[in-house]
């Protein structure tokens, strides 16, 4: 299980990195909203990955199906 603080840190860093790609294409007042949207999507992706990873791990254990 990934800790909430680790998910937050990774989502935060990912959102900053992604926003840097197109920050010059959006107005300054739109940047905080864009950051929040990107952050939410990155965090949701991490959570979805964790769910799938946990399911796969359970399926791979002998005698547990």
PDB file of N, H, CA, C and O in Angstrom:
ATOM      1  N   UNK A   1       0.840  -1.183   0.000  1.00  0.00           N
ATOM      2  CA  UNK A   1       0.000   0.000   0.000  1.00  0.00           C
ATOM      3  C   UNK A   1       0.884   1.245   0.000  1.00  0.00           C
ATOM      4  O   UNK A   1       1.802   1.373   0.810  1.00  0.00           O
ATOM      5  N   UNK A   2       0.597   2.134  -0.900  1.00  0.00           N
ATOM      6  H   UNK A   2      -0.149   2.030  -1.558  1.00  0.00           H
ATOM      7  CA  UNK A   2       1.346   3.382  -1.008  1.00  0.00           C
ATOM      8  C   UNK A   2       0.784   4.361   0.016  1.00  0.00           C
ATOM      9  O   UNK A   2      -0.433   4.517   0.124  1.00  0.00           O
ATOM     10  N   UNK A   3       1.654   5.015   0.761  1.00  0.00           N
ATOM     11  H   UNK A   3       2.642   4.889   0.673  1.00  0.00           H
ATOM     12  CA  UNK A   3       1.189   5.969   1.765  1.00  0.00           C
ATOM     13  C   UNK A   3       0.563   7.190   1.081  1.00  0.00           C
ATOM     14  O   UNK A   3       0.911   7.546  -0.045  1.00  0.00           O
ATOM     15  N   UNK A   4      -0.355   7.805   1.791  1.00  0.00           N
ATOM     16  H   UNK A   4      -0.637   7.515   2.706  1.00  0.00           H
ATOM     17  CA  UNK A   4      -1.027   8.998   1.246  1.00  0.00           C
ATOM     18  C   UNK A   4      -0.025  10.128   1.004  1.00  0.00           C
ATOM     19  O   UNK A   4      -0.139  10.857   0.019  1.00  0.00           O
ATOM     20  N   UNK A   5       0.949  10.275   1.891  1.00  0.00           N
ATOM     21  H   UNK A   5       1.042   9.682   2.691  1.00  0.00           H
ATOM     22  CA  UNK A   5       1.917  11.356   1.708  1.00  0.00           C
ATOM     23  C   UNK A   5       2.795  11.105   0.481  1.00  0.00           C
ATOM     24  O   UNK A   5       3.172  12.049  -0.214  1.00  0.00           O
ATOM     25  N   UNK A   6       3.123   9.833   0.210  1.00  0.00           N
ATOM     26  H   UNK A   6       2.816   9.066   0.774  1.00  0.00           H
ATOM     27  CA  UNK A   6       3.906   9.526  -0.989  1.00  0.00           C
ATOM     28  C   UNK A   6       3.085   9.795  -2.245  1.00  0.00           C
ATOM     29  O   UNK A   6       3.604  10.351  -3.213  1.00  0.00           O
ATOM     30  N   UNK A   7       1.795   9.403  -2.243  1.00  0.00           N
ATOM     31  H   UNK A   7       1.373   8.952  -1.457  1.00  0.00           H
ATOM     32  CA  UNK A   7       0.932   9.693  -3.403  1.00  0.00           C
ATOM     33  C   UNK A   7       0.850  11.193  -3.634  1.00  0.00           C
ATOM     34  O   UNK A   7       0.928  11.660  -4.770  1.00  0.00           O
ATOM     35  N   UNK A   8       0.691  11.947  -2.544  1.00  0.00           N
ATOM     36  H   UNK A   8       0.628  11.567  -1.621  1.00  0.00           H
ATOM     37  CA  UNK A   8       0.617  13.402  -2.657  1.00  0.00           C
ATOM     38  C   UNK A   8       1.903  13.966  -3.254  1.00  0.00           C
ATOM     39  O   UNK A   8       1.862  14.781  -4.176  1.00  0.00           O
ATOM     40  N   UNK A   9       3.049  13.526  -2.721  1.00  0.00           N
ATOM     41  H   UNK A   9       3.082  12.864  -1.972  1.00  0.00           H
ATOM     42  CA  UNK A   9       4.335  14.046  -3.198  1.00  0.00           C
ATOM     43  C   UNK A   9       4.560  13.738  -4.676  1.00  0.00           C
ATOM     44  O   UNK A   9       5.016  14.596  -5.431  1.00  0.00           O
ATOM     45  N   UNK A  10       4.240  12.516  -5.083  1.00  0.00           N
ATOM     46  H   UNK A  10       3.870  11.819  -4.470  1.00  0.00           H
ATOM     47  CA  UNK A  10       4.424  12.133  -6.484  1.00  0.00           C
ATOM     48  C   UNK A  10       3.446  12.888  -7.382  1.00  0.00           C
ATOM     49  O   UNK A  10       3.819  13.356  -8.458  1.00  0.00           O
ATOM     50  N   UNK A  11       2.198  13.004  -6.939  1.00  0.00           N
ATOM     51  H   UNK A  11       1.895  12.623  -6.065  1.00  0.00           H
ATOM     52  CA  UNK A  11       1.197  13.742  -7.728  1.00  0.00           C
ATOM     53  C   UNK A  11       1.590  15.207  -7.850  1.00  0.00           C
ATOM     54  O   UNK A  11       1.450  15.803  -8.918  1.00  0.00           O
ATOM     55  N   UNK A  12       2.078  15.783  -6.768  1.00  0.00           N
ATOM     56  H   UNK A  12       2.192  15.299  -5.901  1.00  0.00           H
ATOM     57  CA  UNK A  12       2.500  17.203  -6.774  1.00  0.00           C
ATOM     58  C   UNK A  12       3.655  17.401  -7.759  1.00  0.00           C
ATOM     59  O   UNK A  12       3.615  18.302  -8.597  1.00  0.00           O
ATOM     60  N   UNK A  13       4.675  16.561  -7.654  1.00  0.00           N
ATOM     61  H   UNK A  13       4.707  15.829  -6.973  1.00  0.00           H
ATOM     62  CA  UNK A  13       5.831  16.684  -8.550  1.00  0.00           C
ATOM     63  C   UNK A  13       5.432  16.429 -10.002  1.00  0.00           C
ATOM     64  O   UNK A  13       5.903  17.116 -10.909  1.00  0.00           O
ATOM     65  N   UNK A  14       4.572  15.450 -10.219  1.00  0.00           N
ATOM     66  H   UNK A  14       4.189  14.893  -9.482  1.00  0.00           H
ATOM     67  CA  UNK A  14       4.102  15.166 -11.577  1.00  0.00           C
ATOM     68  C   UNK A  14       3.305  16.312 -12.156  1.00  0.00           C
ATOM     69  O   UNK A  14       3.467  16.658 -13.326  1.00  0.00           O
ATOM     70  N   UNK A  15       2.446  16.902 -11.347  1.00  0.00           N
ATOM     71  H   UNK A  15       2.314  16.621 -10.396  1.00  0.00           H
ATOM     72  CA  UNK A  15       1.631  18.024 -11.820  1.00  0.00           C
ATOM     73  C   UNK A  15       2.502  19.218 -12.188  1.00  0.00           C
ATOM     74  O   UNK A  15       2.268  19.869 -13.207  1.00  0.00           O
ATOM     75  N   UNK A  16       3.490  19.503 -11.378  1.00  0.00           N
ATOM     76  H   UNK A  16       3.680  18.975 -10.551  1.00  0.00           H
ATOM     77  CA  UNK A  16       4.411  20.608 -11.694  1.00  0.00           C
ATOM     78  C   UNK A  16       5.138  20.325 -13.006  1.00  0.00           C
ATOM     79  O   UNK A  16       5.242  21.196 -13.869  1.00  0.00           O
ATOM     80  N   UNK A  17       5.633  19.113 -13.143  1.00  0.00           N
ATOM     81  H   UNK A  17       5.549  18.406 -12.441  1.00  0.00           H
ATOM     82  CA  UNK A  17       6.371  18.741 -14.351  1.00  0.00           C
ATOM     83  C   UNK A  17       5.500  18.854 -15.603  1.00  0.00           C
ATOM     84  O   UNK A  17       5.941  19.379 -16.625  1.00  0.00           O
ATOM     85  N   UNK A  18       4.281  18.365 -15.520  1.00  0.00           N
ATOM     86  H   UNK A  18       3.923  17.938 -14.690  1.00  0.00           H
ATOM     87  CA  UNK A  18       3.369  18.422 -16.668  1.00  0.00           C
ATOM     88  C   UNK A  18       2.971  19.859 -16.978  1.00  0.00           C
ATOM     89  O   UNK A  18       2.933  20.258 -18.142  1.00  0.00           O
ATOM     90  N   UNK A  19       2.675  20.636 -15.942  1.00  0.00           N
ATOM     91  H   UNK A  19       2.706  20.312 -14.997  1.00  0.00           H
ATOM     92  CA  UNK A  19       2.274  22.023 -16.155  1.00  0.00           C
ATOM     93  C   UNK A  19       3.379  22.824 -16.834  1.00  0.00           C
ATOM     94  O   UNK A  19       3.099  23.708 -17.644  1.00  0.00           O
ATOM     95  N   UNK A  20       4.631  22.520 -16.506  1.00  0.00           N
ATOM     96  H   UNK A  20       4.858  21.802 -15.848  1.00  0.00           H
ATOM     97  CA  UNK A  20       5.756  23.230 -17.119  1.00  0.00           C
ATOM     98  C   UNK A  20       5.781  23.066 -18.636  1.00  0.00           C
ATOM     99  O   UNK A  20       6.313  23.924 -19.341  1.00  0.00           O
ATOM    100  N   UNK A  21       5.220  21.985 -19.140  1.00  0.00           N
ATOM    101  H   UNK A  21       4.788  21.288 -18.568  1.00  0.00           H
ATOM    102  CA  UNK A  21       5.216  21.732 -20.577  1.00  0.00           C
ATOM    103  C   UNK A  21       4.383  22.772 -21.318  1.00  0.00           C
ATOM    104  O   UNK A  21       4.761  23.222 -22.400  1.00  0.00           O
ATOM    105  N   UNK A  22       3.253  23.150 -20.736  1.00  0.00           N
ATOM    106  H   UNK A  22       2.946  22.785 -19.857  1.00  0.00           H
ATOM    107  CA  UNK A  22       2.366  24.063 -21.463  1.00  0.00           C
ATOM    108  C   UNK A  22       2.022  25.334 -20.685  1.00  0.00           C
ATOM    109  O   UNK A  22       1.038  26.001 -21.003  1.00  0.00           O
ATOM    110  N   UNK A  23       2.813  25.674 -19.676  1.00  0.00           N
ATOM    111  H   UNK A  23       3.612  25.132 -19.417  1.00  0.00           H
ATOM    112  CA  UNK A  23       2.522  26.847 -18.863  1.00  0.00           C
ATOM    113  C   UNK A  23       2.492  28.136 -19.698  1.00  0.00           C
ATOM    114  O   UNK A  23       1.751  29.063 -19.371  1.00  0.00           O
ATOM    115  N   UNK A  24       3.268  28.199 -20.741  1.00  0.00           N
ATOM    116  H   UNK A  24       3.870  27.446 -21.006  1.00  0.00           H
ATOM    117  CA  UNK A  24       3.292  29.408 -21.576  1.00  0.00           C
ATOM    118  C   UNK A  24       2.097  29.495 -22.519  1.00  0.00           C
ATOM    119  O   UNK A  24       1.906  30.512 -23.186  1.00  0.00           O
ATOM    120  N   UNK A  25       1.298  28.444 -22.578  1.00  0.00           N
ATOM    121  H   UNK A  25       1.453  27.618 -22.036  1.00  0.00           H
ATOM    122  CA  UNK A  25       0.144  28.438 -23.471  1.00  0.00           C
ATOM    123  C   UNK A  25      -1.153  28.839 -22.778  1.00  0.00           C
ATOM    124  O   UNK A  25      -2.175  29.022 -23.439  1.00  0.00           O
ATOM    125  N   UNK A  26      -1.120  28.978 -21.458  1.00  0.00           N
ATOM    126  H   UNK A  26      -0.290  28.829 -20.922  1.00  0.00           H
ATOM    127  CA  UNK A  26      -2.325  29.354 -20.724  1.00  0.00           C
ATOM    128  C   UNK A  26      -2.059  30.644 -19.941  1.00  0.00           C
ATOM    129  O   UNK A  26      -0.924  30.956 -19.583  1.00  0.00           O
ATOM    130  N   UNK A  27      -3.130  31.369 -19.693  1.00  0.00           N
ATOM    131  H   UNK A  27      -4.052  31.115 -19.983  1.00  0.00           H
ATOM    132  CA  UNK A  27      -3.001  32.624 -18.949  1.00  0.00           C
ATOM    133  C   UNK A  27      -2.590  32.345 -17.506  1.00  0.00           C
ATOM    134  O   UNK A  27      -2.868  31.277 -16.961  1.00  0.00           O
ATOM    135  N   UNK A  28      -1.935  33.308 -16.912  1.00  0.00           N
ATOM    136  H   UNK A  28      -1.710  34.175 -17.355  1.00  0.00           H
ATOM    137  CA  UNK A  28      -1.432  33.148 -15.543  1.00  0.00           C
ATOM    138  C   UNK A  28      -2.551  32.842 -14.549  1.00  0.00           C
ATOM    139  O   UNK A  28      -2.365  32.047 -13.628  1.00  0.00           O
ATOM    140  N   UNK A  29      -3.692  33.461 -14.731  1.00  0.00           N
ATOM    141  H   UNK A  29      -3.843  34.106 -15.479  1.00  0.00           H
ATOM    142  CA  UNK A  29      -4.802  33.230 -13.792  1.00  0.00           C
ATOM    143  C   UNK A  29      -5.415  31.831 -13.956  1.00  0.00           C
ATOM    144  O   UNK A  29      -6.125  31.360 -13.067  1.00  0.00           O
ATOM    145  N   UNK A  30      -5.147  31.171 -15.080  1.00  0.00           N
ATOM    146  H   UNK A  30      -4.571  31.554 -15.802  1.00  0.00           H
ATOM    147  CA  UNK A  30      -5.647  29.811 -15.304  1.00  0.00           C
ATOM    148  C   UNK A  30      -4.704  28.739 -14.747  1.00  0.00           C
ATOM    149  O   UNK A  30      -5.096  27.583 -14.590  1.00  0.00           O
ATOM    150  N   UNK A  31      -3.482  29.121 -14.455  1.00  0.00           N
ATOM    151  H   UNK A  31      -3.163  30.060 -14.583  1.00  0.00           H
ATOM    152  CA  UNK A  31      -2.484  28.149 -14.031  1.00  0.00           C
ATOM    153  C   UNK A  31      -2.828  27.408 -12.737  1.00  0.00           C
ATOM    154  O   UNK A  31      -2.623  26.196 -12.679  1.00  0.00           O
ATOM    155  N   UNK A  32      -3.342  28.077 -11.691  1.00  0.00           N
ATOM    156  H   UNK A  32      -3.509  29.062 -11.739  1.00  0.00           H
ATOM    157  CA  UNK A  32      -3.703  27.324 -10.480  1.00  0.00           C
ATOM    158  C   UNK A  32      -4.778  26.268 -10.738  1.00  0.00           C
ATOM    159  O   UNK A  32      -4.694  25.161 -10.206  1.00  0.00           O
ATOM    160  N   UNK A  33      -5.781  26.597 -11.544  1.00  0.00           N
ATOM    161  H   UNK A  33      -5.849  27.496 -11.977  1.00  0.00           H
ATOM    162  CA  UNK A  33      -6.827  25.623 -11.872  1.00  0.00           C
ATOM    163  C   UNK A  33      -6.249  24.457 -12.687  1.00  0.00           C
ATOM    164  O   UNK A  33      -6.602  23.299 -12.466  1.00  0.00           O
ATOM    165  N   UNK A  34      -5.370  24.778 -13.616  1.00  0.00           N
ATOM    166  H   UNK A  34      -5.084  25.719 -13.796  1.00  0.00           H
ATOM    167  CA  UNK A  34      -4.740  23.732 -14.428  1.00  0.00           C
ATOM    168  C   UNK A  34      -3.907  22.813 -13.533  1.00  0.00           C
ATOM    169  O   UNK A  34      -3.927  21.593 -13.695  1.00  0.00           O
ATOM    170  N   UNK A  35      -3.180  23.407 -12.593  1.00  0.00           N
ATOM    171  H   UNK A  35      -3.164  24.398 -12.462  1.00  0.00           H
ATOM    172  CA  UNK A  35      -2.370  22.600 -11.687  1.00  0.00           C
ATOM    173  C   UNK A  35      -3.260  21.652 -10.877  1.00  0.00           C
ATOM    174  O   UNK A  35      -2.956  20.464 -10.770  1.00  0.00           O
ATOM    175  N   UNK A  36      -4.343  22.160 -10.313  1.00  0.00           N
ATOM    176  H   UNK A  36      -4.590  23.125 -10.399  1.00  0.00           H
ATOM    177  CA  UNK A  36      -5.233  21.312  -9.514  1.00  0.00           C
ATOM    178  C   UNK A  36      -5.827  20.179 -10.339  1.00  0.00           C
ATOM    179  O   UNK A  36      -5.932  19.047  -9.867  1.00  0.00           O
ATOM    180  N   UNK A  37      -6.211  20.485 -11.563  1.00  0.00           N
ATOM    181  H   UNK A  37      -6.126  21.404 -11.947  1.00  0.00           H
ATOM    182  CA  UNK A  37      -6.779  19.450 -12.436  1.00  0.00           C
ATOM    183  C   UNK A  37      -5.744  18.370 -12.744  1.00  0.00           C
ATOM    184  O   UNK A  37      -6.050  17.178 -12.690  1.00  0.00           O
ATOM    185  N   UNK A  38      -4.537  18.781 -13.063  1.00  0.00           N
ATOM    186  H   UNK A  38      -4.288  19.749 -13.106  1.00  0.00           H
ATOM    187  CA  UNK A  38      -3.476  17.824 -13.355  1.00  0.00           C
ATOM    188  C   UNK A  38      -3.153  17.005 -12.111  1.00  0.00           C
ATOM    189  O   UNK A  38      -3.011  15.784 -12.187  1.00  0.00           O
ATOM    190  N   UNK A  39      -3.038  17.674 -10.969  1.00  0.00           N
ATOM    191  H   UNK A  39      -3.154  18.665 -10.907  1.00  0.00           H
ATOM    192  CA  UNK A  39      -2.741  16.988  -9.707  1.00  0.00           C
ATOM    193  C   UNK A  39      -3.781  15.904  -9.429  1.00  0.00           C
ATOM    194  O   UNK A  39      -3.433  14.766  -9.114  1.00  0.00           O
ATOM    195  N   UNK A  40      -5.055  16.263  -9.549  1.00  0.00           N
ATOM    196  H   UNK A  40      -5.338  17.187  -9.805  1.00  0.00           H
ATOM    197  CA  UNK A  40      -6.134  15.298  -9.283  1.00  0.00           C
ATOM    198  C   UNK A  40      -6.038  14.087 -10.203  1.00  0.00           C
ATOM    199  O   UNK A  40      -6.237  12.954  -9.764  1.00  0.00           O
ATOM    200  N   UNK A  41      -5.737  14.321 -11.473  1.00  0.00           N
ATOM    201  H   UNK A  41      -5.576  15.241 -11.830  1.00  0.00           H
ATOM    202  CA  UNK A  41      -5.644  13.216 -12.435  1.00  0.00           C
ATOM    203  C   UNK A  41      -4.430  12.326 -12.184  1.00  0.00           C
ATOM    204  O   UNK A  41      -4.515  11.104 -12.309  1.00  0.00           O
ATOM    205  N   UNK A  42      -3.308  12.934 -11.831  1.00  0.00           N
ATOM    206  H   UNK A  42      -3.238  13.927 -11.730  1.00  0.00           H
ATOM    207  CA  UNK A  42      -2.115  12.140 -11.532  1.00  0.00           C
ATOM    208  C   UNK A  42      -2.356  11.301 -10.283  1.00  0.00           C
ATOM    209  O   UNK A  42      -2.011  10.120 -10.251  1.00  0.00           O
ATOM    210  N   UNK A  43      -2.943  11.905  -9.261  1.00  0.00           N
ATOM    211  H   UNK A  43      -3.223  12.864  -9.288  1.00  0.00           H
ATOM    212  CA  UNK A  43      -3.212  11.166  -8.021  1.00  0.00           C
ATOM    213  C   UNK A  43      -4.201  10.023  -8.273  1.00  0.00           C
ATOM    214  O   UNK A  43      -4.015   8.920  -7.759  1.00  0.00           O
ATOM    215  N   UNK A  44      -5.233  10.276  -9.050  1.00  0.00           N
ATOM    216  H   UNK A  44      -5.384  11.172  -9.468  1.00  0.00           H
ATOM    217  CA  UNK A  44      -6.199   9.225  -9.382  1.00  0.00           C
ATOM    218  C   UNK A  44      -5.528   8.095 -10.158  1.00  0.00           C
ATOM    219  O   UNK A  44      -5.855   6.925  -9.960  1.00  0.00           O
ATOM    220  N   UNK A  45      -4.606   8.437 -11.027  1.00  0.00           N
ATOM    221  H   UNK A  45      -4.341   9.388 -11.188  1.00  0.00           H
ATOM    222  CA  UNK A  45      -3.877   7.412 -11.779  1.00  0.00           C
ATOM    223  C   UNK A  45      -3.012   6.563 -10.858  1.00  0.00           C
ATOM    224  O   UNK A  45      -2.934   5.346 -11.026  1.00  0.00           O
ATOM    225  N   UNK A  46      -2.368   7.190  -9.894  1.00  0.00           N
ATOM    226  H   UNK A  46      -2.431   8.179  -9.757  1.00  0.00           H
ATOM    227  CA  UNK A  46      -1.572   6.445  -8.921  1.00  0.00           C
ATOM    228  C   UNK A  46      -2.452   5.495  -8.117  1.00  0.00           C
ATOM    229  O   UNK A  46      -2.071   4.352  -7.863  1.00  0.00           O
ATOM    230  N   UNK A  47      -3.627   5.969  -7.718  1.00  0.00           N
ATOM    231  H   UNK A  47      -3.936   6.897  -7.924  1.00  0.00           H
ATOM    232  CA  UNK A  47      -4.537   5.132  -6.947  1.00  0.00           C
ATOM    233  C   UNK A  47      -5.063   3.966  -7.777  1.00  0.00           C
ATOM    234  O   UNK A  47      -5.201   2.854  -7.267  1.00  0.00           O
ATOM    235  N   UNK A  48      -5.358   4.212  -9.049  1.00  0.00           N
ATOM    236  H   UNK A  48      -5.246   5.115  -9.463  1.00  0.00           H
ATOM    237  CA  UNK A  48      -5.816   3.141  -9.931  1.00  0.00           C
ATOM    238  C   UNK A  48      -4.704   2.110 -10.133  1.00  0.00           C
ATOM    239  O   UNK A  48      -4.961   0.907 -10.134  1.00  0.00           O
ATOM    240  N   UNK A  49      -3.480   2.583 -10.301  1.00  0.00           N
ATOM    241  H   UNK A  49      -3.271   3.561 -10.300  1.00  0.00           H
ATOM    242  CA  UNK A  49      -2.347   1.675 -10.438  1.00  0.00           C
ATOM    243  C   UNK A  49      -2.189   0.816  -9.188  1.00  0.00           C
ATOM    244  O   UNK A  49      -1.941  -0.386  -9.277  1.00  0.00           O
ATOM    245  N   UNK A  50      -2.333   1.435  -8.039  1.00  0.00           N
ATOM    246  H   UNK A  50      -2.534   2.412  -7.967  1.00  0.00           H
ATOM    247  CA  UNK A  50      -2.197   0.696  -6.786  1.00  0.00           C
ATOM    248  C   UNK A  50      -3.255  -0.398  -6.669  1.00  0.00           C
ATOM    249  O   UNK A  50      -2.954  -1.513  -6.244  1.00  0.00           O
ATOM    250  N   UNK A  51      -4.478  -0.084  -7.041  1.00  0.00           N
ATOM    251  H   UNK A  51      -4.722   0.822  -7.387  1.00  0.00           H
ATOM    252  CA  UNK A  51      -5.566  -1.074  -6.994  1.00  0.00           C
ATOM    253  C   UNK A  51      -5.248  -2.249  -7.922  1.00  0.00           C
ATOM    254  O   UNK A  51      -5.367  -3.407  -7.521  1.00  0.00           O
ATOM    255  N   UNK A  52      -4.848  -1.955  -9.149  1.00  0.00           N
ATOM    256  H   UNK A  52      -4.751  -1.015  -9.475  1.00  0.00           H
ATOM    257  CA  UNK A  52      -4.526  -3.015 -10.106  1.00  0.00           C
ATOM    258  C   UNK A  52      -3.331  -3.839  -9.640  1.00  0.00           C
ATOM    259  O   UNK A  52      -3.320  -5.062  -9.783  1.00  0.00           O
ATOM    260  N   UNK A  53      -2.342  -3.178  -9.092  1.00  0.00           N
ATOM    261  H   UNK A  53      -2.351  -2.185  -8.975  1.00  0.00           H
ATOM    262  CA  UNK A  53      -1.157  -3.863  -8.603  1.00  0.00           C
ATOM    263  C   UNK A  53      -1.502  -4.801  -7.446  1.00  0.00           C
ATOM    264  O   UNK A  53      -0.999  -5.923  -7.385  1.00  0.00           O
ATOM    265  N   UNK A  54      -2.346  -4.349  -6.543  1.00  0.00           N
ATOM    266  H   UNK A  54      -2.754  -3.438  -6.593  1.00  0.00           H
ATOM    267  CA  UNK A  54      -2.773  -5.183  -5.413  1.00  0.00           C
ATOM    268  C   UNK A  54      -3.574  -6.387  -5.896  1.00  0.00           C
ATOM    269  O   UNK A  54      -3.406  -7.489  -5.375  1.00  0.00           O
ATOM    270  N   UNK A  55      -4.441  -6.190  -6.885  1.00  0.00           N
ATOM    271  H   UNK A  55      -4.578  -5.295  -7.308  1.00  0.00           H
ATOM    272  CA  UNK A  55      -5.218  -7.310  -7.438  1.00  0.00           C
ATOM    273  C   UNK A  55      -4.291  -8.349  -8.072  1.00  0.00           C
ATOM    274  O   UNK A  55      -4.450  -9.551  -7.861  1.00  0.00           O
ATOM    275  N   UNK A  56      -3.335  -7.871  -8.842  1.00  0.00           N
ATOM    276  H   UNK A  56      -3.206  -6.894  -9.013  1.00  0.00           H
ATOM    277  CA  UNK A  56      -2.399  -8.780  -9.486  1.00  0.00           C
ATOM    278  C   UNK A  56      -1.582  -9.537  -8.447  1.00  0.00           C
ATOM    279  O   UNK A  56      -1.358 -10.739  -8.586  1.00  0.00           O
ATOM    280  N   UNK A  57      -1.141  -8.847  -7.420  1.00  0.00           N
ATOM    281  H   UNK A  57      -1.323  -7.870  -7.307  1.00  0.00           H
ATOM    282  CA  UNK A  57      -0.361  -9.497  -6.367  1.00  0.00           C
ATOM    283  C   UNK A  57      -1.174 -10.597  -5.683  1.00  0.00           C
ATOM    284  O   UNK A  57      -0.646 -11.678  -5.419  1.00  0.00           O
ATOM    285  N   UNK A  58      -2.444 -10.339  -5.394  1.00  0.00           N
ATOM    286  H   UNK A  58      -2.873  -9.461  -5.609  1.00  0.00           H
ATOM    287  CA  UNK A  58      -3.300 -11.352  -4.776  1.00  0.00           C
ATOM    288  C   UNK A  58      -3.498 -12.544  -5.700  1.00  0.00           C
ATOM    289  O   UNK A  58      -3.501 -13.687  -5.244  1.00  0.00           O
ATOM    290  N   UNK A  59      -3.666 -12.285  -7.010  1.00  0.00           N
ATOM    291  H   UNK A  59      -3.664 -11.356  -7.381  1.00  0.00           H
ATOM    292  CA  UNK A  59      -3.874 -13.369  -7.974  1.00  0.00           C
ATOM    293  C   UNK A  59      -2.640 -14.240  -8.123  1.00  0.00           C
ATOM    294  O   UNK A  59      -2.755 -15.432  -8.409  1.00  0.00           O
ATOM    295  N   UNK A  60      -1.472 -13.669  -7.934  1.00  0.00           N
ATOM    296  H   UNK A  60      -1.379 -12.701  -7.702  1.00  0.00           H
ATOM    297  CA  UNK A  60      -0.229 -14.395  -8.138  1.00  0.00           C
ATOM    298  C   UNK A  60       0.153 -15.254  -6.936  1.00  0.00           C
ATOM    299  O   UNK A  60       1.037 -16.103  -7.045  1.00  0.00           O
ATOM    300  N   UNK A  61      -0.496 -15.049  -5.795  1.00  0.00           N
ATOM    301  H   UNK A  61      -1.214 -14.360  -5.706  1.00  0.00           H
ATOM    302  CA  UNK A  61      -0.185 -15.855  -4.618  1.00  0.00           C
ATOM    303  C   UNK A  61      -0.746 -17.258  -4.800  1.00  0.00           C
ATOM    304  O   UNK A  61      -1.905 -17.417  -5.182  1.00  0.00           O
ATOM    305  N   UNK A  62       0.060 -18.269  -4.533  1.00  0.00           N
ATOM    306  H   UNK A  62       1.002 -18.140  -4.223  1.00  0.00           H
ATOM    307  CA  UNK A  62      -0.412 -19.640  -4.681  1.00  0.00           C
ATOM    308  C   UNK A  62      -1.595 -19.941  -3.768  1.00  0.00           C
ATOM    309  O   UNK A  62      -1.593 -19.576  -2.593  1.00  0.00           O
ATOM    310  N   UNK A  63      -2.591 -20.603  -4.313  1.00  0.00           N
ATOM    311  H   UNK A  63      -2.592 -20.900  -5.268  1.00  0.00           H
ATOM    312  CA  UNK A  63      -3.753 -21.022  -3.536  1.00  0.00           C
ATOM    313  C   UNK A  63      -4.766 -19.946  -3.253  1.00  0.00           C
ATOM    314  O   UNK A  63      -5.745 -20.198  -2.551  1.00  0.00           O
ATOM    315  N   UNK A  64      -4.566 -18.750  -3.777  1.00  0.00           N
ATOM    316  H   UNK A  64      -3.771 -18.545  -4.347  1.00  0.00           H
ATOM    317  CA  UNK A  64      -5.514 -17.654  -3.551  1.00  0.00           C
ATOM    318  C   UNK A  64      -6.026 -17.209  -4.908  1.00  0.00           C
ATOM    319  O   UNK A  64      -5.282 -16.592  -5.671  1.00  0.00           O
ATOM    320  N   UNK A  65      -7.275 -17.505  -5.226  1.00  0.00           N
ATOM    321  H   UNK A  65      -7.879 -18.006  -4.606  1.00  0.00           H
ATOM    322  CA  UNK A  65      -7.871 -17.072  -6.500  1.00  0.00           C
ATOM    323  C   UNK A  65      -9.290 -16.712  -6.332  1.00  0.00           C
ATOM    324  O   UNK A  65      -9.947 -16.327  -7.299  1.00  0.00           O
TER     325      UNK A  65
END
